[in-house]
Amino acid sequence: MAWGWGENFIASDQLALLPVTRRFIFLEEGDIAEVTRRSVVIFDKSGAEVKRQEIESNLQYDAGDKGIYRHYMQKEIFEQPNAIKNTLTGRISHGEVDLSELGPNANEMLAQVEHIQIVACGTSYNSGMVSRYWFEALAGVPCDVEIASEFRYRKSAVRRNSLMITLSQSGETADTLAALRLSKELGYLGSLAICNVPGSSLVRESDLALMTKAGTEIGVASTKAFTTQLTVLLMLVAKLARLKGQDASIEHDIVHGLQALPNRIEQMLSQDKRIEQLAERFSDKHHALFLGRGDQYPIAMEGALKLKEISYIHAEAYAAGELKHGPLALIDAEMPVIVVAPNNELLEKLKSNIEEVRARGGELYVFADGEAGFNGSDNMHIIEMPHVEETIAPIFYTVPLQLLAYHVALIKGTDVDQPRNLAKSVTVE
């Protein structure tokens, strides 16, 4: 609910109302509101009239002007270096991650964590999938990730001292909220929300919350909210690694990588024209296959999601090692295959998978570390990326896939910012 002058408003998300007011009240479960232009009367689920606290939002509708950009999505892609800088501001001190904003009791809870359960939907689910690799490999904490609409409708076994982490750009995603409420009944150690909207339902109902500082995101296809989610998750991994007594070099490498990340993305964005040229080859395609290995597999998933969301091209993502188990049957000259190829310990395995595609006539688009030693050919297009630290590579390699999806959609003439059948905040089941 939002107050105006001589008018009052109802919406499912604060963002919808920021152009007209910054004064909000949040209804609680079961509330009924009687709204006229002059008054708002609220009744709780028992029928008693109640007052709900008015909150003045500090969110700014600063994204209303596209500036030099053609679409909000394009603007938000190019805002990512600053969005990540903002998300890091005040959270790194003397070479360590500082998440004191969580409050004085957070360390006690986090030190007890023996397992992490992440629940999310859509793009946020993909960021959770990336962080699973980080939590386990860097912090030594087992982690499971589940789609919220699945988690809430099955009987699950709760592990000892399990922390529930929910991810949502809006903080109003219906299935994620329902999963959070269910977790309170199931006996989780506690709950932590990672969200882009202060004061949202998810933030208010969680024990702990970390805000991404992406700024207002208007494009339905999430870009900067995704990369800032990953930034916050990686900082949380660093904090947990320290609390769990992991080698100090882990936190040092994470901090060093995150501090370098905005400049690395700025460098990558200079490849925009090259990616735009390659997008021309996609405009008449009906399908696409994305491949990645390790923590790049969820990035392939995110790339496929972006392409299908805004260009309406059917796209699937697979772990590259799964090619022989089915997807290889799809490969022919009409199937573009997009690969993310950082220079890491899985590179040689990935090169072998790429050769499997080449041998069957597939057309490859490889976003590769400049030090990875790839040579292009008629059916293999190499887009060289600057070298980045392994810890931040998943965040970095997201951005060229966003640009690819954007330019393909532009060529096809779809509604980039408001793709058909989709909404920015999914507040219904």
C-alpha positions as semicolon CSV with decimal commas, in nm:
position;residue;x (nm);y (nm);z (nm)
1;M;0,000;0,000;0,000
2;A;0,122;0,353;-0,068
3;W;0,009;0,694;0,047
4;G;-0,021;0,987;-0,190
5;W;-0,167;1,336;-0,161
6;G;-0,542;1,302;-0,208
7;E;-0,485;0,955;-0,353
8;N;-0,374;0,611;-0,232
9;F;-0,232;0,314;-0,420
10;I;-0,213;-0,065;-0,419
11;A;0,059;-0,269;-0,590
12;S;0,242;-0,599;-0,556
13;D;0,585;-0,432;-0,565
14;Q;0,726;-0,102;-0,438
15;L;0,890;-0,040;-0,775
16;A;0,554;0,011;-0,945
17;L;0,471;0,301;-0,713
18;L;0,804;0,483;-0,683
19;P;0,715;0,733;-0,958
20;V;0,424;0,863;-0,747
21;T;0,518;0,815;-0,380
22;R;0,780;0,687;-0,136
23;R;0,545;0,638;0,162
24;F;0,449;0,272;0,206
25;I;0,270;0,040;0,444
26;F;0,300;-0,336;0,414
27;L;-0,002;-0,556;0,464
28;E;0,047;-0,872;0,668
29;E;-0,083;-1,219;0,587
30;G;-0,465;-1,218;0,607
31;D;-0,505;-0,838;0,615
32;I;-0,795;-0,674;0,434
33;A;-0,768;-0,308;0,334
34;E;-1,049;-0,068;0,250
35;V;-0,896;0,195;0,024
36;T;-1,042;0,523;-0,097
37;R;-0,865;0,827;-0,234
38;R;-0,884;0,988;0,111
39;S;-0,832;0,701;0,352
40;V;-0,699;0,351;0,413
41;V;-0,856;0,129;0,678
42;I;-0,692;-0,207;0,752
43;F;-0,846;-0,511;0,921
44;D;-0,646;-0,813;1,034
45;K;-0,750;-1,173;0,968
46;S;-0,972;-1,174;1,277
47;G;-1,162;-0,869;1,147
48;A;-1,020;-0,623;1,398
49;E;-0,917;-0,280;1,273
50;V;-0,539;-0,237;1,299
51;K;-0,268;0,016;1,222
52;R;0,034;-0,087;1,019
53;Q;0,361;0,102;1,038
54;E;0,424;0,356;0,763
55;I;0,770;0,335;0,607
56;E;0,934;0,595;0,388
57;S;1,135;0,410;0,126
58;N;1,486;0,524;0,041
59;L;1,463;0,360;-0,300
60;Q;1,511;0,600;-0,589
61;Y;1,336;0,576;-0,922
62;D;1,666;0,662;-1,084
63;A;1,628;0,415;-1,368
64;G;1,334;0,598;-1,525
65;D;1,557;0,767;-1,782
66;K;1,720;0,538;-2,037
67;G;1,976;0,807;-2,118
68;I;2,191;0,706;-2,414
69;Y;2,054;0,352;-2,417
70;R;1,780;0,209;-2,634
71;H;1,634;-0,020;-2,367
72;Y;1,636;-0,051;-1,990
73;M;1,794;-0,394;-2,022
74;Q;2,085;-0,254;-2,223
75;K;2,128;0,025;-1,967
76;E;2,121;-0,223;-1,680
77;I;2,382;-0,446;-1,846
78;F;2,618;-0,150;-1,874
79;E;2,543;-0,039;-1,518
80;Q;2,684;-0,362;-1,376
81;P;3,036;-0,236;-1,295
82;N;2,888;0,043;-1,082
83;A;2,622;-0,185;-0,934
84;I;2,893;-0,426;-0,818
85;K;3,103;-0,138;-0,681
86;N;2,800;-0,016;-0,485
87;T;2,734;-0,367;-0,354
88;L;3,095;-0,393;-0,232
89;T;3,103;-0,045;-0,075
90;G;3,136;-0,061;0,303
91;R;3,165;-0,440;0,299
92;I;3,540;-0,483;0,259
93;S;3,772;-0,356;0,529
94;H;4,147;-0,417;0,571
95;G;4,140;-0,697;0,315
96;E;3,851;-0,881;0,481
97;V;3,479;-0,907;0,413
98;D;3,281;-0,701;0,665
99;L;2,915;-0,803;0,696
100;S;2,858;-0,642;1,035
101;E;2,528;-0,509;0,895
102;L;2,388;-0,855;0,973
103;G;2,383;-0,758;1,339
104;P;2,559;-0,860;1,661
105;N;2,413;-1,212;1,677
106;A;2,486;-1,315;1,318
107;N;2,833;-1,457;1,381
108;E;2,699;-1,689;1,648
109;M;2,436;-1,826;1,409
110;L;2,669;-1,851;1,109
111;A;2,938;-2,028;1,312
112;Q;2,687;-2,306;1,384
113;V;2,596;-2,362;1,019
114;E;2,666;-2,719;0,903
115;H;2,452;-2,711;0,590
116;I;2,296;-2,453;0,360
117;Q;1,963;-2,486;0,182
118;I;1,909;-2,230;-0,094
119;V;1,562;-2,174;-0,234
120;A;1,484;-1,945;-0,527
121;C;1,313;-1,913;-0,866
122;G;1,428;-1,831;-1,219
123;T;1,746;-1,628;-1,246
124;S;1,786;-1,629;-0,867
125;Y;1,787;-2,009;-0,876
126;N;2,077;-1,996;-1,121
127;S;2,275;-1,770;-0,887
128;G;2,208;-2,016;-0,607
129;M;2,341;-2,297;-0,825
130;V;2,666;-2,107;-0,880
131;S;2,705;-2,040;-0,508
132;R;2,668;-2,410;-0,427
133;Y;3,009;-2,467;-0,586
134;W;3,154;-2,182;-0,380
135;F;3,004;-2,280;-0,044
136;E;3,130;-2,636;-0,076
137;A;3,471;-2,579;-0,239
138;L;3,573;-2,261;-0,056
139;A;3,389;-2,263;0,278
140;G;3,361;-2,641;0,318
141;V;2,988;-2,621;0,391
142;P;2,751;-2,868;0,216
143;C;2,487;-2,685;0,012
144;D;2,167;-2,783;-0,167
145;V;1,972;-2,562;-0,407
146;E;1,607;-2,609;-0,493
147;I;1,341;-2,435;-0,698
148;A;1,099;-2,276;-0,453
149;S;0,786;-2,412;-0,618
150;E;0,927;-2,765;-0,579
151;F;1,064;-2,722;-0,227
152;R;0,734;-2,609;-0,078
153;Y;0,536;-2,907;-0,210
154;R;0,752;-3,198;-0,105
155;K;0,849;-3,359;0,222
156;S;1,213;-3,280;0,283
157;A;1,456;-3,392;0,549
158;V;1,607;-3,098;0,733
159;R;1,976;-3,141;0,805
160;R;2,125;-3,049;1,141
161;N;2,205;-2,677;1,178
162;S;2,086;-2,597;0,827
163;L;2,064;-2,232;0,723
164;M;1,783;-2,137;0,485
165;I;1,898;-1,882;0,226
166;T;1,635;-1,727;0,000
167;L;1,720;-1,528;-0,311
168;S;1,488;-1,281;-0,484
169;Q;1,531;-0,953;-0,669
170;S;1,195;-0,815;-0,558
171;G;1,154;-0,990;-0,225
172;E;0,792;-1,057;-0,316
173;T;0,822;-1,381;-0,517
174;A;0,524;-1,588;-0,402
175;D;0,683;-1,934;-0,408
176;T;1,003;-1,815;-0,239
177;L;0,805;-1,643;0,037
178;A;0,599;-1,959;0,088
179;A;0,919;-2,166;0,110
180;L;1,062;-1,927;0,371
181;R;0,745;-1,954;0,580
182;L;0,754;-2,333;0,552
183;S;1,116;-2,339;0,667
184;K;1,014;-2,173;0,994
185;E;0,787;-2,471;1,064
186;L;1,051;-2,729;0,969
187;G;1,314;-2,632;1,224
188;Y;1,589;-2,466;1,022
189;L;1,867;-2,299;1,220
190;G;1,765;-1,963;1,078
191;S;1,694;-1,775;0,757
192;L;1,892;-1,528;0,550
193;A;1,747;-1,330;0,260
194;I;1,950;-1,184;-0,024
195;C;1,736;-0,924;-0,195
196;N;1,742;-0,599;-0,393
197;V;1,445;-0,428;-0,223
198;P;1,476;-0,309;0,138
199;G;1,155;-0,350;0,334
200;S;1,021;-0,623;0,104
201;S;0,830;-0,917;0,250
202;L;1,127;-1,152;0,220
203;V;1,355;-0,913;0,407
204;R;1,101;-0,840;0,681
205;E;1,027;-1,208;0,744
206;S;1,388;-1,337;0,748
207;D;1,616;-1,353;1,051
208;L;1,904;-1,198;0,857
209;A;1,919;-1,004;0,532
210;L;2,187;-0,885;0,293
211;M;2,089;-0,628;0,034
212;T;2,221;-0,625;-0,318
213;K;2,272;-0,264;-0,418
214;A;2,194;-0,298;-0,785
215;G;1,961;0,000;-0,792
216;T;1,621;-0,011;-0,955
217;E;1,598;-0,282;-1,221
218;I;1,316;-0,225;-1,470
219;G;1,387;-0,477;-1,746
220;V;1,195;-0,799;-1,686
221;A;1,501;-1,009;-1,774
222;S;1,729;-0,970;-1,472
223;T;2,088;-0,860;-1,533
224;K;2,250;-0,644;-1,266
225;A;2,037;-0,800;-0,991
226;F;2,186;-1,139;-1,086
227;T;2,550;-1,029;-1,083
228;T;2,508;-0,838;-0,756
229;Q;2,338;-1,143;-0,601
230;L;2,646;-1,345;-0,692
231;T;2,868;-1,070;-0,550
232;V;2,686;-1,083;-0,215
233;L;2,689;-1,463;-0,212
234;L;3,064;-1,470;-0,271
235;M;3,117;-1,227;0,018
236;L;2,905;-1,454;0,238
237;V;3,120;-1,750;0,130
238;A;3,431;-1,558;0,237
239;K;3,279;-1,482;0,577
240;L;3,177;-1,844;0,632
241;A;3,519;-1,968;0,522
242;R;3,677;-1,750;0,792
243;L;3,428;-1,862;1,059
244;K;3,493;-2,226;0,964
245;G;3,869;-2,187;0,998
246;Q;3,953;-2,225;0,629
247;D;4,288;-2,102;0,501
248;A;4,308;-1,720;0,506
249;S;4,418;-1,723;0,141
250;I;4,061;-1,816;0,040
251;E;3,917;-1,490;0,172
252;H;4,215;-1,298;0,035
253;D;4,158;-1,438;-0,316
254;I;3,784;-1,365;-0,300
255;V;3,839;-1,006;-0,186
256;H;4,109;-0,949;-0,449
257;G;3,887;-1,092;-0,722
258;L;3,580;-0,892;-0,622
259;Q;3,774;-0,567;-0,606
260;A;3,905;-0,629;-0,959
261;L;3,568;-0,738;-1,098
262;P;3,414;-0,400;-1,196
263;N;3,717;-0,310;-1,409
264;R;3,723;-0,656;-1,568
265;I;3,357;-0,617;-1,669
266;E;3,429;-0,269;-1,808
267;Q;3,696;-0,428;-2,027
268;M;3,458;-0,699;-2,142
269;L;3,184;-0,450;-2,234
270;S;3,416;-0,313;-2,502
271;Q;3,342;-0,638;-2,691
272;D;2,981;-0,526;-2,739
273;K;3,016;-0,458;-3,113
274;R;3,181;-0,794;-3,175
275;I;2,898;-0,972;-2,992
276;E;2,643;-0,768;-3,188
277;Q;2,798;-0,889;-3,515
278;L;2,778;-1,252;-3,405
279;A;2,416;-1,206;-3,300
280;E;2,327;-1,152;-3,666
281;R;2,389;-1,523;-3,723
282;F;2,125;-1,613;-3,463
283;S;1,831;-1,417;-3,599
284;D;1,690;-1,704;-3,807
285;K;1,762;-1,983;-3,557
286;H;1,491;-2,165;-3,365
287;H;1,708;-2,345;-3,109
288;A;2,037;-2,297;-2,925
289;L;2,252;-2,505;-2,692
290;F;2,463;-2,360;-2,409
291;L;2,751;-2,554;-2,254
292;G;2,962;-2,503;-1,943
293;R;3,156;-2,706;-1,689
294;G;3,183;-2,675;-1,313
295;D;3,060;-2,342;-1,180
296;Q;3,015;-2,227;-1,540
297;Y;2,734;-2,478;-1,594
298;P;2,482;-2,259;-1,406
299;I;2,611;-1,963;-1,609
300;A;2,525;-2,159;-1,924
301;M;2,179;-2,210;-1,768
302;E;2,148;-1,836;-1,713
303;G;2,260;-1,763;-2,069
304;A;1,998;-2,001;-2,207
305;L;1,731;-1,845;-1,986
306;K;1,816;-1,493;-2,105
307;L;1,803;-1,596;-2,470
308;K;1,465;-1,767;-2,440
309;E;1,318;-1,489;-2,223
310;I;1,376;-1,201;-2,460
311;S;1,436;-1,350;-2,808
312;Y;1,183;-1,638;-2,781
313;I;1,445;-1,879;-2,918
314;H;1,424;-2,220;-2,754
315;A;1,749;-2,265;-2,564
316;E;1,881;-2,538;-2,337
317;A;2,189;-2,559;-2,118
318;Y;2,389;-2,870;-2,039
319;A;2,697;-2,957;-1,842
320;A;2,942;-3,012;-2,128
321;G;3,031;-3,359;-2,000
322;E;2,671;-3,465;-2,064
323;L;2,693;-3,424;-2,443
324;K;2,731;-3,796;-2,508
325;H;2,428;-3,870;-2,292
326;G;2,173;-3,722;-2,532
327;P;2,231;-3,363;-2,646
328;L;2,487;-3,466;-2,910
329;A;2,195;-3,602;-3,114
330;L;2,075;-3,244;-3,163
331;I;2,397;-3,117;-3,319
332;D;2,392;-3,014;-3,683
333;A;2,473;-2,702;-3,886
334;E;2,148;-2,538;-3,774
335;M;2,218;-2,573;-3,401
336;P;2,430;-2,288;-3,262
337;V;2,631;-2,399;-2,959
338;I;2,745;-2,134;-2,710
339;V;3,031;-2,226;-2,476
340;V;3,181;-2,043;-2,177
341;A;3,549;-2,131;-2,150
342;P;3,756;-1,973;-1,872
343;N;4,115;-2,087;-1,832
344;N;4,080;-2,332;-1,543
345;E;4,150;-2,696;-1,456
346;L;3,852;-2,812;-1,664
347;L;3,967;-2,640;-1,984
348;E;4,117;-2,947;-2,154
349;K;3,803;-3,150;-2,082
350;L;3,596;-2,867;-2,227
351;K;3,811;-2,852;-2,540
352;S;3,742;-3,221;-2,592
353;N;3,367;-3,152;-2,571
354;I;3,404;-2,868;-2,820
355;E;3,577;-3,101;-3,065
356;E;3,283;-3,341;-3,036
357;V;3,054;-3,061;-3,154
358;R;3,289;-2,953;-3,435
359;A;3,318;-3,309;-3,564
360;R;2,940;-3,318;-3,611
361;G;2,914;-2,991;-3,800
362;G;2,785;-2,774;-3,517
363;E;2,849;-2,400;-3,525
364;L;3,031;-2,289;-3,210
365;Y;3,044;-1,955;-3,033
366;V;3,312;-1,974;-2,764
367;F;3,353;-1,703;-2,502
368;A;3,710;-1,791;-2,408
369;D;3,985;-1,663;-2,185
370;G;4,248;-1,503;-2,408
371;E;4,508;-1,733;-2,251
372;A;4,310;-2,051;-2,323
373;G;4,473;-2,115;-2,662
374;F;4,165;-2,139;-2,887
375;N;4,192;-2,093;-3,264
376;G;3,888;-1,992;-3,461
377;S;3,764;-2,150;-3,785
378;D;3,468;-2,121;-4,021
379;N;3,237;-2,297;-3,779
380;M;3,402;-2,188;-3,453
381;H;3,385;-1,822;-3,355
382;I;3,611;-1,719;-3,065
383;I;3,522;-1,417;-2,856
384;E;3,832;-1,348;-2,649
385;M;3,775;-1,242;-2,290
386;P;4,031;-1,082;-2,058
387;H;4,178;-1,319;-1,803
388;V;3,996;-1,313;-1,469
389;E;4,053;-1,477;-1,132
390;E;3,884;-1,816;-1,104
391;T;3,666;-1,714;-0,809
392;I;3,493;-1,434;-1,001
393;A;3,481;-1,605;-1,342
394;P;3,112;-1,709;-1,313
395;I;3,006;-1,349;-1,248
396;F;3,224;-1,218;-1,529
397;Y;3,115;-1,468;-1,795
398;T;2,749;-1,389;-1,732
399;V;2,780;-1,048;-1,894
400;P;2,871;-1,147;-2,254
401;L;2,580;-1,393;-2,253
402;Q;2,348;-1,109;-2,149
403;L;2,478;-0,899;-2,438
404;L;2,432;-1,185;-2,682
405;A;2,070;-1,236;-2,577
406;Y;2,005;-0,862;-2,595
407;H;2,139;-0,821;-2,949
408;V;1,962;-1,131;-3,079
409;A;1,632;-1,000;-2,939
410;L;1,699;-0,659;-3,093
411;I;1,753;-0,812;-3,437
412;K;1,439;-1,023;-3,403
413;G;1,237;-0,717;-3,301
414;T;1,094;-0,854;-2,977
415;D;0,995;-0,641;-2,677
416;V;1,325;-0,653;-2,491
417;D;1,214;-0,485;-2,169
418;Q;0,872;-0,647;-2,143
419;P;0,883;-0,989;-2,310
420;R;0,552;-1,158;-2,372
421;N;0,379;-1,350;-2,094
422;L;0,634;-1,249;-1,827
423;A;0,628;-1,015;-1,527
424;K;0,907;-0,850;-1,329
425;S;0,776;-0,963;-0,990
426;V;0,602;-1,301;-0,981
427;T;0,367;-1,250;-0,687
428;V;0,128;-1,536;-0,771
429;E;0,187;-1,911;-0,785
